[in-house]
Every structure is written in structure tokens, then in C-alpha cells.
Amino acid sequence: MGRQPGWILVAVMLAGQLVARIGELISGASRFTLVGSAVLVAIVVLQGLISIGRWHPKLLLCVQAILVFAPYPWLGTVWGPVAGLLGAGIVLTLRPRLAWPLFGAVLIAETTWNLLLDSAFSAVTTTVVDLNVGFTFFAAVYLVRQLERTARERERVAAMAVTTEQLDTAARLHQTLGAELGAIIREIRRAPGRADLIRIAESSRSALGTVRSVADAQRAAIPAPADTAQQPSQARFAWWFLLFLLLNCSAMPLANLTQLHVDWRGFALITALMIVSGALQLHHGAPRESDAEPRAWHWTLALHAVIVVLALVLPSWPAASTIAPFFLMFGAVVVRIRTAWAWALIVACTLVAAWTFQWHGIHFGWRIYWSVTSVVAAVYVYVLCRIPEVNRELYRTRAQALRMAVVAERLRMARDVHDLLGQTLSAITLKAELAARRPEDSAEALLELAQLADQALQEVRSITRGPAELSLAEEIATARSVLEATGAEVNVDVAPTPPDSRVLAIVLREAVTNIVRHSEADLASIHVIVDANSMRLVVTNNRVPLGKEVPGRQGTGLSNMSSRLTDCGGVLVTERDSGLFTLTATLPQVMESAAGPVTASPRLSRV
């Protein structure tokens, strides 16, 4: 039961109240029945709008108050009690310090009116019904609102967890890679000699090892499932409301028996049946703190049904006068059985009850009232029992969503650390070694080293802020420079104005890193092919050493590339033929929008 079904049950409760009150109005045989029914419809509609909190609920509350009390002068006591919904609306709309005194004032006003127009018995009946309707409807709407609030909190908590994870990772990267890159930058700025350049290459190689360890640690640091033992629960709140409903419904039969002047044996009989029925209700038809089912509920529910039947057939007085607390058993049926036929069973029982009332000579309007009340009572109990269960389910889902958000962010940063920093640090190592071997080109090499070191430092900072934005054109230029520095001949064939793609830029960067680390290529090519439906990146290199696995196949390079492409609907294909290795990355053209490159990292799904 999610957000919409929760409100659907509230709507069923309102509809049931409407039909029951119209039935009571019909029983009064008033010539204003049609007008009174129209006013009841307006009150129920206003109550629905007030419950969802839209269209100025305080103003609607004032209009509802007028509609509740205005018909009394021309309808008399036949009109009431109807102030229970008004009381619920007041408590749901206003602040508690003001709302509860106003609820009491509304209750006193309607009770006093019935006392003046009719009798003390009518006043007591009014009080009991208003309390039942007001409190149970308030509890149902309050629980549904709590359910919605819990659902809204899931995304906020997940976002906070991701932010916290980013801050923690930023601190770790600053302490490890940041310190090593800072030392490399200081060495470069000192105009180093040959020995210093060799040391820079070794430091960069060490930083590359740190990159791998950080990436592996990010993948391994999967948070444990959240402890749900201390989860917040609305079960206790709902349980007390159900107990109040039981006691309040039990007060009605006792008042009716007093009014009918029933002897003490009949009074004792119905009291005993109510006590047993209430105890069984609290056993198998009440909100629970856990998901565990009550013991032997099949047997206790069957016994409860027997008690209800006895309450209908044993007494000599009309069954409608004492049946109110026994209706709650219907809610226990749907809570425990939870199938469509359980509701069908309630409808069948309602029809049986209507026939029983007819046998006792009950007016048609009152038969409508009591028949609908049985369904409304079932919905009351179902809402009070089911919503706390759904709240627990949402709490567990929220904990799982939070955990998965952190996992996704850690995997995203692990991939970016490996894919982005790997090539930059490999390039620093390569160019530092090259500058140490060619002192005559050291000035230009130092300038490139400084640029690469600054780029690496910026990438460390950007990784923890979110997916880094890369340019495919810039990566192609960098790839050419790095491959040429190894002595390879590079052939680049790119469309004149290819669409930019962050995903293909990262794939190219990782592919070049693999060529530098795992091959001795003297020939490489980079092709970008664009057509109406897709764009493809093809990277080829020769001289893949025999006896070794395809570059990156046992590591995380190719798996990262494949994962990024799969997230965007693309595909990665690798081929090895006679020492020639070809990597083809295909990405659907539709994935690239005018708003910018597609982010390939895991996205938080709305859970």
C-alpha cells in the first residue's frame, strides 16, 4: 500500500460515512432529506480537500463548520451527529494547542444541542459517534501523511549520504594522491636535472599504484545493511487509537441497553461477549510493532467470528443496538487474510446483517446505516493495522536506498579514479622518463609535465564533486601526444565536427593507458565514425606481447569501459588478431543531447 492506495482507503472511509449518514437521515423521514443529503455531500467533499491540505484548508474548515451546524434549526436531531469530521479537520489543520480545545468545543456544542432538543441518551450517542468518527479519521489521515513524509525523506537522506561519501573520499584522496601530486609539482617547478626526473617518474609510478589501491578500496568498502531494529514505527500510535475505538464502540451498546431497560442477565451476556471480542481483536486485529503474525490467529479469528454470530442471534433485543463493537472483527479478517475474497466475505456478512435487522423490524434507513458502518469499521481497522506495516516496509526500503546510493557513488568514484587518473599519471611517468633520456628536450618536457601534474590535481578535486566533464576532441589530442611520446606512429581519423561524448572520451583515455602499460606498440590508430544512429570509437594498436592476456581483460579497465557504455545503451567489443588489438566502442547517437555530454556514472533512482 503506497501513497495513492492510502488515500483511497481514506476516500472509502469518507464515502462510507456519507452513505451511513444519508441512511440515518432517511430513517428520520424528514421532508428536507434531499437538501440534507446535498449538505452531507458538501461536508464530505470539504473534508477530503482539508485532509490533503490543498486549496486553503483553513478557509474550507470555516465553510465546513457552517455546513455542520446550520441545518440543525430545520432538521433537528435527525441531522446529527456530524461534527466528528469537523473535529478531525480541525486537528489535522490547526496547531495542536489550538486544535484540541476547538475539537472539544465542537463536540460540546453538538452534544449540548442534542441534549436541548432531545434527551440525555441522544446527547451520549452524539458524543460517542463524534469521538469515533473524529479520532479514527484523524488517525487514518495522520498515518497516511506520515507514510508520505517517510517516502519523501528517502531521496533526501540518500542525497545526504552521497554528499557525505563525497566529502569523506575527498579527504582520503587529498591525504594520499593530493600529497603525492603536490610533491611531484614541487619537483617539476625546481627545474630538475636527470636524477630528479627519474625520481619524478618513480613518484608518478608510486601515485599510479595509489590510484589502483584507492579504486580497489572504494569497490571493497561496501556499507553494511542498515540496522532496522530501531526503526520508527507508528504501530503504538495506531494501537492506542484502536483501543480507544474499541472502548468507545462498547459504550454505545451499554447506553442502548440502558435505554431499552434490559435485565441484568442480558446486560451481563452482551458485556461478556464484548470483553471476549475486544481481547481477540487486540490479539489478531490490532497494529503490531513487528511483522510477525500473532500466534494461532486462524483459530482465534474463527472464535471471534463465532462470538459475533452469538452477539447477533442470542439477544432478544434488536441486534443493531449492540452490534457496533463486533463490527471491528471484519477489519481483523481483511488484515489477516488480505485477499479479495476477504472483502467479498465482509459484503456477504453485511447483507446478512441487513437481513437480520429487517427481521427485527429495523427501518430501511437504519439498515443502510448499520450495513455501511460494518464496511467502514473494517476499513478503519485495516488502515490502523496496515499503514504502520507499510511504514516499516518504507523504512527498510529507505535504508536499502541509502545503502545503494552510497554503493553507486563509491563505484562511480572508483571508476573515475582508475580511468581518469590512470592515464594522466602514466603520461607523467612516460614523459619524465623520456625527458631524463633526452636532456636536450627537457624544457619542453618540463612544461608538459607541469601541465599534466596540474591536470591530475584538478581531476583529484573534480572526482569527488561529481562525474568529471571531458572533451572528446581534447582527449584525442592528448592521446596522440602520449602515444607519440612512446615512439609510436599515430593515425587519427575523426569526423570534421563529431558530437562531444564524455563516455567515449573516458573510453579513449583508458584505451590509451592500456596501450602504454601493456604493449610495445609502434603503430596506433584512433577513428571516430558518426552516422545517423550511432557514433563509434575504434582504437587499434600493434605489438601486443604474445603470452599475455588482452590488455586490461583481467583488470578493471575494460570492465569499467564496458560498464560505462552499457549504462548509456552502448556496447564494447575487443578483438585480437596476430598481435593486433582493436577496441570498438559504440554509443547510440540518441544518448547525446544538446544539453551536453551524457553522464555515464550510476544515477540515483527514485526509490
C-alpha positions as CSV (number, residue, x, y, z in Angstrom):
1,M,0.0,0.0,0.0
2,G,1.7,3.2,-1.2
3,R,0.7,6.8,-1.3
4,Q,-2.3,6.5,-3.6
5,P,-3.9,3.4,-2.0
6,G,-3.5,5.1,1.4
7,W,-5.6,8.0,0.3
8,I,-8.0,5.6,-1.5
9,L,-8.8,4.0,1.8
10,V,-9.3,7.4,3.4
11,A,-11.7,8.1,0.5
12,V,-13.6,4.8,1.2
13,M,-13.9,5.9,4.8
14,L,-15.4,9.2,3.8
15,A,-17.8,7.5,1.3
16,G,-18.9,5.1,4.0
17,Q,-19.6,7.9,6.4
18,L,-21.6,9.7,3.7
19,V,-23.8,6.7,2.9
20,A,-24.3,5.8,6.6
21,R,-25.3,9.4,7.5
22,I,-27.7,9.6,4.5
23,G,-29.2,6.3,5.7
24,E,-29.7,7.8,9.1
25,L,-31.2,10.9,7.6
26,I,-33.6,8.8,5.6
27,S,-34.7,7.0,8.8
28,G,-35.9,10.4,10.1
29,A,-38.4,10.6,7.3
30,S,-37.8,14.4,7.0
31,R,-39.1,16.4,4.1
32,F,-35.7,18.0,4.0
33,T,-33.9,14.7,3.3
34,L,-32.7,15.7,-0.2
35,V,-31.3,19.0,0.9
36,G,-29.7,17.4,4.0
37,S,-28.1,14.8,1.7
38,A,-26.7,17.5,-0.5
39,V,-25.2,19.3,2.5
40,L,-23.7,16.0,3.7
41,V,-22.0,15.5,0.3
42,A,-20.6,19.0,0.6
43,I,-19.2,18.3,4.1
44,V,-17.5,15.1,2.9
45,V,-16.0,16.8,-0.1
46,L,-14.7,19.6,2.0
47,Q,-13.3,17.0,4.4
48,G,-11.4,15.3,1.6
49,L,-9.9,18.6,0.5
50,I,-8.9,19.5,4.0
51,S,-7.3,16.1,4.5
52,I,-4.9,16.5,1.5
53,G,-4.1,20.1,2.6
54,R,-4.9,21.9,-0.6
55,W,-7.0,24.9,-1.6
56,H,-6.7,26.9,1.6
57,P,-7.7,24.3,4.2
58,K,-8.4,26.9,7.0
59,L,-11.0,28.7,4.8
60,L,-12.5,25.3,3.9
61,L,-12.7,24.5,7.6
62,C,-14.8,27.6,8.2
63,V,-17.2,26.7,5.4
64,Q,-17.4,23.1,6.8
65,A,-18.2,24.4,10.3
66,I,-21.1,26.5,8.9
67,L,-22.5,23.4,7.0
68,V,-22.2,21.2,10.1
69,F,-24.3,23.4,12.4
70,A,-26.5,25.4,10.1
71,P,-29.0,22.5,9.3
72,Y,-29.9,21.9,13.0
73,P,-32.6,24.5,13.2
74,W,-34.7,23.0,10.4
75,L,-33.6,19.3,10.7
76,G,-33.4,18.9,14.4
77,T,-31.7,15.9,16.0
78,V,-32.2,13.9,12.8
79,W,-29.3,15.8,11.4
80,G,-26.6,14.8,13.9
81,P,-24.1,13.6,14.8
82,V,-21.9,15.1,12.0
83,A,-19.3,17.1,13.9
84,G,-16.8,14.3,14.1
85,L,-15.4,15.0,10.7
86,L,-15.2,18.7,11.5
87,G,-13.2,17.9,14.7
88,A,-10.9,15.7,12.7
89,G,-10.4,18.5,10.1
90,I,-9.6,21.0,12.9
91,V,-6.9,18.7,14.4
92,L,-5.4,18.0,11.0
93,T,-5.3,21.7,10.0
94,L,-4.5,23.8,13.1
95,R,-1.8,23.7,15.7
96,P,-2.3,21.2,18.5
97,R,-2.6,23.8,21.2
98,L,-5.5,25.4,19.4
99,A,-6.9,22.4,17.6
100,W,-7.7,20.1,20.5
101,P,-9.6,22.7,22.6
102,L,-11.5,23.6,19.4
103,F,-12.3,19.9,18.8
104,G,-13.6,19.7,22.4
105,A,-15.7,22.9,21.9
106,V,-17.2,21.5,18.7
107,L,-18.0,18.3,20.5
108,I,-19.6,20.1,23.4
109,A,-21.6,22.3,21.1
110,E,-23.2,19.4,19.2
111,T,-23.8,17.4,22.4
112,T,-25.5,20.4,24.0
113,W,-27.7,20.9,21.0
114,N,-28.9,17.3,21.1
115,L,-29.4,17.5,24.8
116,L,-31.6,20.5,24.5
117,L,-33.6,19.2,21.5
118,D,-34.0,15.6,22.5
119,S,-32.6,13.7,25.6
120,A,-29.6,12.7,27.6
121,F,-29.5,9.5,25.6
122,S,-29.3,11.3,22.3
123,A,-26.5,13.5,23.7
124,V,-24.5,10.5,24.8
125,T,-25.0,8.9,21.4
126,T,-23.8,12.0,19.7
127,T,-20.7,12.2,21.9
128,V,-19.7,8.6,21.2
129,V,-20.3,8.8,17.5
130,D,-18.4,12.1,17.1
131,L,-15.4,10.7,19.1
132,N,-15.4,7.6,17.0
133,V,-15.6,9.4,13.7
134,G,-13.3,12.3,14.7
135,F,-10.5,10.3,16.3
136,T,-10.4,7.4,13.8
137,F,-10.5,9.6,10.8
138,F,-7.8,11.8,12.3
139,A,-5.6,8.7,13.0
140,A,-6.1,7.4,9.4
141,V,-5.2,10.7,7.7
142,Y,-2.3,11.3,10.1
143,L,-0.8,7.8,9.4
144,V,-1.2,8.3,5.6
145,R,0.6,11.7,5.9
146,Q,3.4,10.1,7.9
147,L,3.6,7.5,5.2
148,E,4.0,10.2,2.5
149,R,6.6,12.0,4.7
150,T,8.6,8.8,5.0
151,A,8.5,8.3,1.3
152,R,9.7,11.9,0.6
153,E,12.5,11.5,3.1
154,R,14.1,8.7,1.2
155,E,15.6,10.8,-1.6
156,R,16.7,13.5,0.8
157,V,18.5,11.0,3.0
158,A,20.1,9.3,0.0
159,A,21.4,12.6,-1.3
160,M,22.8,13.5,2.1
161,A,24.6,10.1,2.2
162,V,26.1,10.7,-1.2
163,T,27.3,14.1,-0.2
164,T,28.9,12.7,3.0
165,E,30.6,10.0,1.0
166,Q,32.0,12.6,-1.4
167,L,33.4,14.6,1.4
168,D,35.0,11.5,3.0
169,T,36.5,10.4,-0.2
170,A,37.8,13.9,-0.9
171,A,39.6,13.9,2.4
172,R,41.2,10.5,1.7
173,L,42.3,11.5,-1.9
174,H,43.8,14.7,-0.6
175,Q,45.8,12.8,2.1
176,T,47.1,10.3,-0.4
177,L,47.1,11.3,-4.1
178,G,47.0,15.0,-3.3
179,A,50.1,14.8,-1.2
180,E,52.0,12.8,-3.9
181,L,50.9,15.0,-6.7
182,G,51.9,18.1,-4.7
183,A,55.4,16.7,-4.2
184,I,55.6,16.0,-8.0
185,I,54.6,19.5,-8.8
186,R,57.2,21.0,-6.5
187,E,59.9,18.8,-8.1
188,I,58.9,19.9,-11.6
189,R,58.9,23.6,-10.6
190,R,62.6,23.3,-9.4
191,A,63.9,22.9,-12.9
192,P,65.0,19.3,-12.1
193,G,68.0,17.5,-13.5
194,R,68.2,14.0,-14.9
195,A,68.2,12.3,-11.5
196,D,65.3,14.5,-10.4
197,L,63.3,13.5,-13.5
198,I,63.9,9.8,-12.7
199,R,62.7,10.5,-9.2
200,I,59.6,12.2,-10.6
201,A,58.9,9.2,-12.8
202,E,59.2,6.9,-9.8
203,S,56.9,9.2,-7.7
204,S,54.4,9.2,-10.5
205,R,54.6,5.4,-10.7
206,S,54.0,5.2,-7.0
207,A,51.0,7.5,-7.3
208,L,49.7,5.2,-10.0
209,G,49.9,2.4,-7.5
210,T,48.0,4.5,-5.0
211,V,45.3,5.1,-7.7
212,R,44.8,1.4,-8.1
213,S,44.7,0.8,-4.3
214,V,42.2,3.7,-3.8
215,A,40.0,2.4,-6.6
216,D,40.1,-1.1,-5.1
217,A,39.4,0.2,-1.6
218,Q,36.4,2.1,-2.9
219,R,35.0,-1.0,-4.5
220,A,35.6,-3.1,-1.5
221,A,34.2,-0.6,1.0
222,I,30.5,-1.6,0.6
223,P,28.5,-0.4,3.6
224,A,26.7,-3.0,5.6
225,P,22.9,-3.1,5.6
226,A,21.3,-0.6,8.0
227,D,20.0,-1.9,11.3
228,T,16.3,-1.9,11.2
229,A,15.8,-2.9,14.8
230,Q,15.4,0.7,15.9
231,Q,13.2,1.8,13.0
232,P,10.5,4.3,13.8
233,S,7.0,2.8,14.0
234,Q,3.5,4.2,14.0
235,A,2.2,0.9,15.5
236,R,1.9,2.1,19.1
237,F,0.1,5.3,18.0
238,A,-2.3,3.2,15.9
239,W,-2.8,0.6,18.7
240,W,-3.9,3.2,21.2
241,F,-6.4,4.6,18.7
242,L,-7.8,1.2,18.0
243,L,-8.1,0.6,21.8
244,F,-10.0,3.9,22.1
245,L,-12.2,2.9,19.2
246,L,-13.0,-0.4,20.9
247,L,-13.9,1.2,24.2
248,N,-15.9,4.0,22.5
249,C,-17.8,1.5,20.4
250,S,-18.5,-0.6,23.5
251,A,-20.0,2.4,25.3
252,M,-22.7,2.6,22.6
253,P,-24.3,-0.8,23.3
254,L,-24.2,-0.2,27.1
255,A,-26.1,3.1,26.6
256,N,-28.6,1.3,24.3
257,L,-29.2,-1.5,26.8
258,T,-29.9,1.1,29.5
259,Q,-32.3,2.9,27.2
260,L,-34.1,-0.5,26.4
261,H,-34.3,-1.4,30.1
262,V,-32.6,-4.8,29.5
263,D,-32.4,-7.1,32.6
264,W,-29.1,-7.8,34.2
265,R,-28.7,-11.2,32.5
266,G,-28.9,-9.7,29.1
267,F,-26.6,-6.9,30.2
268,A,-24.0,-9.4,31.5
269,L,-24.3,-11.5,28.4
270,I,-23.5,-8.7,25.9
271,T,-20.8,-7.3,28.2
272,A,-19.1,-10.7,28.4
273,L,-19.3,-11.1,24.6
274,M,-17.8,-7.6,24.1
275,I,-14.9,-8.3,26.5
276,V,-14.0,-11.6,24.7
277,S,-14.4,-9.9,21.3
278,G,-12.2,-7.0,22.3
279,A,-9.5,-9.3,23.7
280,L,-9.5,-11.3,20.5
281,Q,-9.5,-8.1,18.4
282,L,-6.4,-6.9,20.2
283,H,-4.7,-10.2,19.6
284,H,-5.2,-10.7,15.9
285,G,-6.7,-7.5,14.6
286,A,-4.5,-4.7,16.1
287,P,-1.4,-2.9,14.9
288,R,1.8,-4.7,15.7
289,E,5.4,-3.5,16.4
290,S,6.9,-6.2,14.1
291,D,5.9,-8.1,11.0
292,A,5.5,-11.4,13.0
293,E,2.0,-12.8,12.8
294,P,0.0,-13.4,16.0
295,R,0.0,-16.9,17.3
296,A,-2.8,-19.3,16.2
297,W,-4.6,-16.4,14.6
298,H,-6.6,-18.8,12.3
299,W,-8.2,-20.3,15.4
300,T,-8.7,-17.0,17.3
301,L,-10.2,-15.4,14.2
302,A,-12.6,-18.3,13.8
303,L,-13.6,-18.0,17.5
304,H,-14.1,-14.3,17.0
305,A,-16.5,-15.0,14.2
306,V,-18.5,-17.3,16.5
307,I,-18.7,-14.5,19.1
308,V,-20.0,-12.1,16.5
309,V,-22.7,-14.6,15.4
310,L,-23.7,-15.2,19.0
311,A,-24.0,-11.4,19.5
312,L,-26.4,-11.3,16.6
313,V,-28.6,-14.3,17.4
314,L,-28.7,-14.7,21.2
315,P,-30.1,-11.4,22.5
316,S,-33.8,-10.9,22.4
317,W,-33.5,-7.2,21.6
318,P,-32.7,-5.7,18.1
319,A,-29.2,-6.7,17.1
320,A,-28.4,-3.2,15.7
321,S,-28.4,-1.8,19.3
322,T,-25.4,-3.8,20.4
323,I,-23.5,-4.8,17.2
324,A,-21.2,-1.8,17.0
325,P,-18.0,-3.2,18.7
326,F,-18.4,-6.5,16.9
327,F,-18.1,-4.9,13.5
328,L,-14.4,-4.4,14.2
329,M,-13.9,-8.1,13.6
330,F,-14.4,-7.5,9.9
331,G,-11.2,-5.4,9.9
332,A,-9.3,-8.3,11.5
333,V,-10.5,-10.6,8.7
334,V,-9.0,-8.4,5.9
335,V,-5.9,-7.6,7.9
336,R,-5.0,-11.3,8.4
337,I,-6.3,-12.8,5.2
338,R,-5.5,-10.0,2.7
339,T,-7.2,-11.4,-0.3
340,A,-10.0,-10.1,-2.5
341,W,-12.4,-12.7,-1.2
342,A,-12.0,-11.4,2.3
343,W,-13.7,-8.2,1.2
344,A,-16.3,-10.2,-0.5
345,L,-16.9,-12.0,2.8
346,I,-17.4,-8.7,4.5
347,V,-20.0,-7.7,1.9
348,A,-21.8,-11.0,2.4
349,C,-21.8,-10.5,6.2
350,T,-23.1,-7.0,5.6
351,L,-26.0,-8.4,3.6
352,V,-26.7,-11.0,6.3
353,A,-26.7,-8.2,8.9
354,A,-29.1,-6.2,6.9
355,W,-31.5,-9.2,6.6
356,T,-31.2,-9.7,10.4
357,F,-32.1,-6.1,11.0
358,Q,-35.1,-6.4,8.8
359,W,-36.2,-9.5,10.7
360,H,-36.2,-7.2,13.8
361,G,-38.2,-4.6,12.1
362,I,-35.5,-2.0,11.7
363,H,-36.3,0.9,9.4
364,F,-34.7,0.8,5.9
365,G,-32.6,3.9,6.6
366,W,-31.1,2.3,9.7
367,R,-30.4,-0.9,7.8
368,I,-28.4,1.2,5.3
369,Y,-26.6,2.9,8.2
370,W,-25.6,-0.3,10.0
371,S,-24.7,-2.2,6.9
372,V,-22.4,0.5,5.6
373,T,-21.0,1.0,9.1
374,S,-19.7,-2.6,9.1
375,V,-17.7,-1.9,6.0
376,V,-16.4,1.4,7.4
377,A,-15.3,-0.4,10.6
378,A,-13.4,-2.9,8.5
379,V,-11.6,-0.1,6.7
380,Y,-10.8,1.7,10.0
381,V,-9.1,-1.4,11.4
382,Y,-7.4,-2.2,8.1
383,V,-5.9,1.4,7.9
384,L,-4.8,1.4,11.5
385,C,-3.1,-2.0,11.1
386,R,-1.8,-1.8,7.6
387,I,-0.2,1.7,7.5
388,P,2.3,1.0,10.3
389,E,3.3,-2.1,8.4
390,V,3.9,-0.1,5.2
391,N,5.8,2.4,7.2
392,R,8.2,-0.3,8.4
393,E,8.5,-1.5,4.8
394,L,9.3,2.0,3.7
395,Y,11.9,2.4,6.4
396,R,13.6,-0.8,5.2
397,T,13.4,0.4,1.6
398,R,14.8,3.8,2.6
399,A,17.7,2.1,4.4
400,Q,18.4,0.0,1.3
401,A,18.1,3.0,-1.0
402,L,20.6,4.9,1.2
403,R,23.0,1.9,1.1
404,M,22.6,1.6,-2.7
405,A,23.2,5.3,-3.2
406,V,26.4,5.1,-1.3
407,V,27.5,1.9,-3.1
408,A,26.7,3.6,-6.5
409,E,28.7,6.7,-5.5
410,R,31.7,4.7,-4.3
411,L,31.7,2.6,-7.5
412,R,31.4,5.8,-9.6
413,M,34.4,7.4,-7.8
414,A,36.4,4.1,-8.0
415,R,35.9,4.1,-11.8
416,D,36.7,7.7,-12.2
417,V,39.8,7.4,-10.0
418,H,41.0,4.4,-12.1
419,D,40.0,5.7,-15.6
420,L,40.8,9.4,-15.3
421,L,43.9,9.5,-13.1
422,G,45.4,6.3,-14.6
423,Q,46.2,7.8,-18.0
424,T,47.4,11.2,-16.6
425,L,49.8,9.5,-14.2
426,S,51.0,7.1,-16.8
427,A,51.7,10.1,-19.1
428,I,53.7,11.9,-16.4
429,T,55.8,8.7,-15.8
430,L,56.4,8.3,-19.5
431,K,57.3,11.9,-20.2
432,A,59.5,12.2,-17.1
433,E,61.5,9.1,-18.3
434,L,61.7,10.5,-21.8
435,A,63.0,13.8,-20.6
436,A,65.6,12.0,-18.5
437,R,66.8,10.2,-21.6
438,R,66.8,13.4,-23.8
439,P,68.2,16.3,-21.8
440,E,68.1,18.5,-25.0
441,D,64.3,18.4,-24.9
442,S,63.9,18.8,-21.2
443,A,62.5,22.4,-21.3
444,E,59.5,21.4,-23.4
445,A,59.1,18.2,-21.5
446,L,59.0,20.1,-18.1
447,L,56.3,22.3,-19.5
448,E,54.2,19.3,-20.5
449,L,54.9,17.6,-17.1
450,A,53.7,20.7,-15.2
451,Q,50.5,20.8,-17.3
452,L,49.9,17.1,-16.7
453,A,50.6,17.4,-13.0
454,D,48.2,20.3,-12.7
455,Q,45.6,18.4,-14.7
456,A,45.9,15.4,-12.4
457,L,45.5,17.6,-9.3
458,Q,42.4,19.1,-10.8
459,E,41.0,15.7,-11.6
460,V,41.5,14.6,-8.0
461,R,39.4,17.5,-6.9
462,S,36.7,17.1,-9.6
463,I,36.2,13.4,-9.0
464,T,34.7,13.9,-5.5
465,R,32.4,16.7,-6.8
466,G,30.7,14.5,-9.3
467,P,31.3,13.0,-12.7
468,A,34.1,14.9,-14.5
469,E,33.3,16.6,-17.8
470,L,35.7,15.6,-20.5
471,S,36.0,16.7,-24.1
472,L,36.4,14.0,-26.8
473,A,38.4,16.4,-29.0
474,E,40.8,17.3,-26.2
475,E,41.3,13.6,-25.3
476,I,42.1,12.7,-28.9
477,A,44.8,15.4,-28.9
478,T,46.2,14.2,-25.5
479,A,46.1,10.6,-26.7
480,R,48.1,11.5,-29.8
481,S,50.7,13.3,-27.7
482,V,51.1,10.4,-25.2
483,L,51.3,7.7,-27.9
484,E,53.8,9.7,-29.9
485,A,55.9,10.1,-26.8
486,T,56.3,6.3,-26.6
487,G,57.7,6.4,-30.2
488,A,54.6,5.1,-31.9
489,E,53.2,6.3,-35.2
490,V,49.7,7.6,-34.6
491,N,47.0,7.8,-37.2
492,V,43.9,9.8,-36.3
493,D,40.7,9.8,-38.4
494,V,37.9,11.9,-36.9
495,A,34.8,13.4,-38.5
496,P,35.1,17.1,-39.0
497,T,32.6,18.0,-36.3
498,P,31.9,14.9,-34.2
499,P,29.4,15.3,-31.3
500,D,31.1,15.5,-28.0
501,S,30.8,12.5,-25.7
502,R,32.1,12.2,-22.2
503,V,31.7,8.5,-22.3
504,L,33.8,8.0,-25.4
505,A,36.4,10.4,-24.0
506,I,36.8,8.3,-20.9
507,V,37.0,5.1,-23.0
508,L,39.7,6.6,-25.2
509,R,41.7,7.7,-22.1
510,E,41.6,4.2,-20.7
511,A,42.4,2.6,-24.0
512,V,45.5,4.7,-24.4
513,T,46.5,3.9,-20.8
514,N,46.3,0.2,-21.6
515,I,48.4,0.6,-24.8
516,V,51.1,2.4,-22.8
517,R,51.1,0.0,-19.9
518,H,50.5,-3.4,-21.6
519,S,52.0,-3.2,-25.1
520,E,55.1,-2.0,-27.0
521,A,53.1,-0.5,-29.9
522,D,54.9,1.4,-32.6
523,L,51.7,1.8,-34.6
524,A,48.3,3.0,-33.3
525,S,45.2,4.5,-34.8
526,I,42.2,6.4,-33.5
527,H,39.0,6.5,-35.6
528,V,35.7,8.2,-34.7
529,I,32.8,7.2,-37.0
530,V,29.5,9.0,-36.8
531,D,26.3,8.0,-38.6
532,A,22.6,8.8,-38.1
533,N,22.1,6.2,-35.3
534,S,25.4,5.9,-33.5
535,M,28.9,7.1,-33.0
536,R,31.8,4.6,-32.8
537,L,35.3,4.9,-31.4
538,V,37.8,2.5,-32.8
539,V,41.3,2.3,-31.2
540,T,43.9,-0.1,-32.7
541,N,47.5,-0.9,-31.7
542,N,50.0,-3.5,-32.7
543,R,52.7,-5.5,-31.0
544,V,50.5,-6.9,-28.2
545,P,53.0,-9.3,-26.5
546,L,52.3,-12.9,-27.0
547,G,51.6,-15.0,-23.9
548,K,49.9,-12.1,-22.2
549,E,46.2,-11.5,-21.8
550,V,44.4,-8.9,-23.8
551,P,45.2,-5.5,-22.2
552,G,43.0,-5.0,-19.1
553,R,40.9,-8.1,-19.5
554,Q,41.8,-9.4,-16.1
555,G,41.8,-6.0,-14.5
556,T,39.2,-3.3,-14.2
557,G,40.0,-1.2,-17.3
558,L,37.9,-3.0,-19.9
559,S,35.2,-3.8,-17.4
560,N,34.9,-0.1,-16.5
561,M,34.6,0.9,-20.1
562,S,32.0,-1.8,-20.8
563,S,30.0,-0.7,-17.7
564,R,30.0,2.9,-18.7
565,L,28.9,2.1,-22.3
566,T,26.2,-0.3,-21.1
567,D,24.8,2.4,-18.7
568,C,24.2,4.5,-21.8
569,G,22.9,1.8,-24.1
570,G,26.3,1.3,-25.8
571,V,28.5,-1.7,-26.3
572,L,32.2,-2.5,-26.2
573,V,33.9,-5.1,-28.5
574,T,37.5,-6.1,-28.4
575,E,39.4,-8.2,-30.9
576,R,42.9,-9.7,-31.0
577,D,44.4,-10.9,-34.3
578,S,48.1,-11.7,-34.8
579,G,49.4,-9.2,-32.4
580,L,46.9,-6.5,-33.4
581,F,44.4,-5.4,-30.8
582,T,41.3,-3.5,-31.7
583,L,38.8,-1.9,-29.3
584,T,35.4,-0.7,-30.7
585,A,33.1,1.4,-28.5
586,T,29.6,2.1,-29.9
587,L,27.3,4.6,-28.4
588,P,23.7,5.4,-29.6
589,Q,23.6,8.8,-31.1
590,V,20.3,9.5,-29.2
591,M,22.1,9.4,-25.9
592,E,24.0,12.6,-26.7
593,S,21.6,15.6,-26.2
594,A,22.0,19.3,-27.0
595,A,22.3,20.0,-23.3
596,G,25.7,18.4,-23.1
597,P,27.5,15.1,-22.7
598,V,25.8,12.2,-21.1
599,T,26.8,11.3,-17.6
600,A,27.6,7.6,-17.6
601,S,28.0,7.2,-13.9
602,P,25.3,5.4,-11.9
603,R,22.3,7.6,-11.2
604,L,20.2,7.6,-8.1
605,S,16.9,6.1,-8.9
606,R,13.8,7.2,-7.3
607,V,13.0,4.6,-4.8
